[in-house]
Amino acid sequence: MHSFSGKRLRERRKALGVSGELLAVKVGRSLYSITGYESGRSTPSAEVVGRMADALDCSPGDFYEVVSGKAAA
């Protein structure tokens, strides 16, 4: 199973020197939304993930990680 990774989004954004404010403008979302995605407070729609990938010149899949299907004990 794949899960959106706010950490990967933040790492990519910072690696390119893009501010949260600029990313928010580029994808048509608020800075609050961007910080929510990065912190894990909220999960973006597939459409927004695509817009973020375009803005950060990468694949939408770069923002996902494989997670185990097993529940924590």
C-alpha positions as CSV (number, residue, x, y, z in Angstrom):
1,M,0.0,0.0,0.0
2,H,1.2,3.5,-0.7
3,S,0.8,6.5,1.5
4,F,1.4,10.2,0.8
5,S,4.5,11.4,2.5
6,G,4.6,15.1,3.7
7,K,8.3,14.5,4.5
8,R,9.1,13.8,0.9
9,L,7.1,16.8,-0.2
10,R,9.0,19.1,2.2
11,E,12.4,17.6,1.3
12,R,11.8,18.1,-2.5
13,R,10.5,21.7,-1.9
14,K,13.5,22.6,0.2
15,A,16.0,20.9,-2.1
16,L,14.8,23.2,-4.9
17,G,14.8,26.3,-2.7
18,V,11.1,26.8,-3.1
19,S,9.3,28.5,-0.2
20,G,6.0,27.1,1.1
21,E,4.4,30.4,0.1
22,L,5.6,30.1,-3.5
23,L,4.4,26.4,-3.8
24,A,1.0,27.4,-2.4
25,V,0.7,30.1,-5.1
26,K,1.8,27.7,-7.9
27,V,-0.7,25.0,-6.9
28,G,-3.6,27.3,-6.0
29,R,-3.7,26.3,-2.3
30,S,-3.1,28.2,0.9
31,L,0.1,28.1,2.9
32,Y,-1.9,26.5,5.6
33,S,-2.8,23.7,3.3
34,I,0.8,23.1,2.2
35,T,2.1,23.0,5.8
36,G,-0.8,20.6,6.6
37,Y,0.3,18.3,3.9
38,E,4.0,18.5,5.0
39,S,3.1,17.9,8.6
40,G,0.7,15.0,8.0
41,R,-2.3,17.0,9.3
42,S,-4.0,16.6,6.0
43,T,-3.7,14.6,2.8
44,P,-3.9,16.3,-0.6
45,S,-6.2,15.1,-3.4
46,A,-4.6,13.3,-6.4
47,E,-5.2,16.5,-8.4
48,V,-3.3,18.6,-5.9
49,V,-0.5,16.1,-5.8
50,G,-0.2,16.3,-9.5
51,R,0.0,20.1,-9.4
52,M,2.7,20.0,-6.7
53,A,4.7,17.5,-8.7
54,D,4.5,19.8,-11.8
55,A,5.5,22.8,-9.7
56,L,8.5,20.9,-8.2
57,D,9.5,19.2,-11.5
58,C,9.0,15.6,-10.3
59,S,6.6,12.7,-10.5
60,P,3.6,12.5,-8.3
61,G,4.9,9.1,-7.2
62,D,7.9,10.8,-5.6
63,F,5.6,11.9,-2.8
64,Y,4.4,8.4,-1.8
65,E,6.0,5.7,0.2
66,V,5.2,2.0,0.6
67,V,3.6,1.2,4.0
68,S,3.1,-2.2,5.5
69,G,-0.4,-3.5,5.6
70,K,0.1,-4.9,9.1
71,A,-1.3,-3.1,12.0
72,A,1.0,-2.1,14.9
73,A,0.9,-4.4,17.9
